Amino acid sequence: MTVLTVAEHRQGRLREVSREAQTAGRELADAANDALHTAIVGGDAERLAADLACEGVDVVHTAAEGAKFNHDVYTQALGQLVSAIDARVVLVPGSVTGLDYAPALAARLDWPVVTDAVGLTAGDGPTVTREFGGVVTLAVDGDGAVVTLRPGEWRPAAVTGEADVRSFPADIDDAAVRATVTGSERDIDPALTEADVVVAVGRGIGTEANLDVVFDLADAIGGAVAASAPPVKRGWLPADRLVGWSGVTVAPDVYLAVGISGATQHRGGVDESATVIAINSDPSAPIFDVADYGVVGDLFDVVPALTAVFAE
Ligand SMILES: Cc1cc2nc3c(=O)[nH]c(=O)nc-3n(C[C@H](O)[C@H](O)[C@H](O)COP(=O)(O)OP(=O)(O)OC[C@H]3O[C@@H](n4cnc5c(N)ncnc54)[C@H](O)[C@@H]3O)c2cc1C
């Protein structure tokens, strides 16, 4: 069961999810006792390929088609590569880009697509664990499957420089390229899943106007702002800031939880963080069970005091 992972890049940089996919791919390839291939399509593929030569990766394929992401080019190039190497599983980062082409690639191959995997093992085909308020395990039969991976669930593979890098001559049918990206806007915040520091705010903040307290701290320490469910449900912060089972999984160096109780559904998105710091007025809040450091206190005292230290 040859496994193919697909790298993701933006503005000339590889995204961390590319190497997370490689770790997931290696686990699956090991379970199936087979090879792990990685593909990078478009952009400066030849240059970026060196950073994809990671532990456990046998071959990196470059298909340098077009500077920007294109749905049809990705679908065609990856479909051809899957046939050429006889891959049986394609692992795609569960990003906005990955979720764009993964279903189309699956349709082209006449395979199922399984989204939002948090665990993988091998049986006759891949066995995929998904999590959404409960845990579900799916064994996929048939010729193959396209699986999208929840970001932040696997550690990024380390670069070794030892993989075999090959150029793949994709034969793109321009007449079948119907979608074109005409522009893109830069995110105001760094993407949550790539931020080194995340400052997350919960119901304890009280009102939307109080959010300034948290944004000031995030600005002072160069962090991205995230949230538990209540601030998102009230429309104070956009849905892509939600951390947890219904949102994203993050894996920063530091996760600072401000006025968050630490419900299981929230903690599910935080577990991969290297260091968790909690600020909460309730000493029995469950967030302290997973925090490396905790401050029991009123966030309206503690957070401005921290901001002042870092703003100096
Ligand atoms: C299927 C399902 C999926 C879900 N998915 C998610 C998800 O993805 N992400 C998520 O976050 N939730 C999710 N939830 C909701 C989750 O169960 C909790 O309700 C939610 O995480 C609680 O958010 P909170 O900690 O901000 O609020 P609360 O639980 O109300 O906690 C607020 C905390 O703030 C503290 N506090 C109050 N005032 C102050 C102050 N002045 N200073 C310091 N501390 C203060 C309190 O002591 C308390 O601990 C999901 C629920 C279900 C059923």
Ligand as a Chemical Component Dictionary entry (heavy atoms), coordinates in Angstrom:
data_LIG
# 
_chem_comp.id                   LIG 
_chem_comp.type                 NON-POLYMER 
_chem_comp.pdbx_formal_charge   0 
_chem_comp.three_letter_code    LIG 
# 
loop_
_chem_comp_atom.comp_id 
_chem_comp_atom.atom_id 
_chem_comp_atom.alt_atom_id 
_chem_comp_atom.type_symbol 
_chem_comp_atom.charge 
_chem_comp_atom.model_Cartn_x 
_chem_comp_atom.model_Cartn_y 
_chem_comp_atom.model_Cartn_z 
_chem_comp_atom.pdbx_ordinal 
LIG C1  C1  C 0 -19.899 18.416 20.412 1  
LIG C2  C2  C 0 -19.270 19.619 21.068 2  
LIG C3  C3  C 0 -18.189 20.213 20.462 3  
LIG C4  C4  C 0 -17.586 21.321 21.076 4  
LIG N1  N1  N 0 -16.492 21.859 20.461 5  
LIG C5  C5  C 0 -15.832 22.846 21.109 6  
LIG C6  C6  C 0 -14.628 23.380 20.556 7  
LIG O1  O1  O 0 -14.169 22.994 19.462 8  
LIG N2  N2  N 0 -13.979 24.330 21.234 9  
LIG C7  C7  C 0 -14.445 24.814 22.449 10 
LIG O2  O2  O 0 -13.784 25.695 23.022 11 
LIG N3  N3  N 0 -15.579 24.351 22.954 12 
LIG C8  C8  C 0 -16.290 23.396 22.327 13 
LIG N4  N4  N 0 -17.439 22.939 22.886 14 
LIG C9  C9  C 0 -17.987 23.640 24.059 15 
LIG C10 C10 C 0 -17.328 23.201 25.362 16 
LIG O3  O3  O 0 -18.020 22.074 25.877 17 
LIG C11 C11 C 0 -17.384 24.315 26.426 18 
LIG O4  O4  O 0 -18.705 24.717 26.618 19 
LIG C12 C12 C 0 -16.541 25.539 26.060 20 
LIG O5  O5  O 0 -15.226 25.143 25.679 21 
LIG C13 C13 C 0 -16.470 26.458 27.264 22 
LIG O6  O6  O 0 -15.785 27.618 26.889 23 
LIG P1  P1  P 0 -15.070 28.498 28.005 24 
LIG O7  O7  O 0 -14.048 27.711 28.722 25 
LIG O8  O8  O 0 -14.624 29.760 27.338 26 
LIG O9  O9  O 0 -16.289 28.901 28.954 27 
LIG P2  P2  P 0 -16.630 28.419 30.425 28 
LIG O10 O10 O 0 -16.639 26.952 30.537 29 
LIG O11 O11 O 0 -17.850 29.169 30.824 30 
LIG O12 O12 O 0 -15.390 28.942 31.288 31 
LIG C14 C14 C 0 -15.104 30.288 31.508 32 
LIG C15 C15 C 0 -13.944 30.329 32.495 33 
LIG O13 O13 O 0 -13.553 31.676 32.707 34 
LIG C16 C16 C 0 -13.174 31.815 34.061 35 
LIG N5  N5  N 0 -13.334 33.228 34.402 36 
LIG C17 C17 C 0 -14.476 33.953 34.489 37 
LIG N6  N6  N 0 -14.186 35.234 34.778 38 
LIG C18 C18 C 0 -12.822 35.323 34.893 39 
LIG C19 C19 C 0 -11.921 36.380 35.158 40 
LIG N7  N7  N 0 -12.352 37.645 35.383 41 
LIG N8  N8  N 0 -10.607 36.115 35.221 42 
LIG C20 C20 C 0 -10.132 34.851 34.992 43 
LIG N9  N9  N 0 -10.963 33.814 34.732 44 
LIG C21 C21 C 0 -12.284 34.049 34.659 45 
LIG C22 C22 C 0 -14.136 30.908 34.829 46 
LIG O14 O14 O 0 -13.582 30.534 36.072 47 
LIG C23 C23 C 0 -14.276 29.730 33.868 48 
LIG O15 O15 O 0 -13.351 28.701 34.171 49 
LIG C24 C24 C 0 -18.089 21.834 22.294 50 
LIG C25 C25 C 0 -19.177 21.228 22.883 51 
LIG C26 C26 C 0 -19.768 20.125 22.298 52 
LIG C27 C27 C 0 -20.945 19.492 22.978 53 
# 
loop_
_chem_comp_bond.comp_id 
_chem_comp_bond.atom_id_1 
_chem_comp_bond.atom_id_2 
_chem_comp_bond.value_order 
_chem_comp_bond.pdbx_ordinal 
LIG C1  C2  SING 1  
LIG C2  C3  SING 2  
LIG C2  C26 DOUB 3  
LIG C3  C4  DOUB 4  
LIG C4  N1  SING 5  
LIG C4  C24 SING 6  
LIG N1  C5  DOUB 7  
LIG C5  C6  SING 8  
LIG C5  C8  SING 9  
LIG C6  O1  DOUB 10 
LIG C6  N2  SING 11 
LIG N2  C7  SING 12 
LIG C7  O2  DOUB 13 
LIG C7  N3  SING 14 
LIG N3  C8  DOUB 15 
LIG C8  N4  SING 16 
LIG N4  C9  SING 17 
LIG N4  C24 SING 18 
LIG C9  C10 SING 19 
LIG C10 O3  SING 20 
LIG C10 C11 SING 21 
LIG C11 O4  SING 22 
LIG C11 C12 SING 23 
LIG C12 O5  SING 24 
LIG C12 C13 SING 25 
LIG C13 O6  SING 26 
LIG O6  P1  SING 27 
LIG P1  O7  DOUB 28 
LIG P1  O8  SING 29 
LIG P1  O9  SING 30 
LIG O9  P2  SING 31 
LIG P2  O10 DOUB 32 
LIG P2  O11 SING 33 
LIG P2  O12 SING 34 
LIG O12 C14 SING 35 
LIG C14 C15 SING 36 
LIG C15 O13 SING 37 
LIG C15 C23 SING 38 
LIG O13 C16 SING 39 
LIG C16 N5  SING 40 
LIG C16 C22 SING 41 
LIG N5  C17 SING 42 
LIG N5  C21 SING 43 
LIG C17 N6  DOUB 44 
LIG N6  C18 SING 45 
LIG C18 C19 SING 46 
LIG C18 C21 DOUB 47 
LIG C19 N7  SING 48 
LIG C19 N8  DOUB 49 
LIG N8  C20 SING 50 
LIG C20 N9  DOUB 51 
LIG N9  C21 SING 52 
LIG C22 O14 SING 53 
LIG C22 C23 SING 54 
LIG C23 O15 SING 55 
LIG C24 C25 DOUB 56 
LIG C25 C26 SING 57 
LIG C26 C27 SING 58 
# 
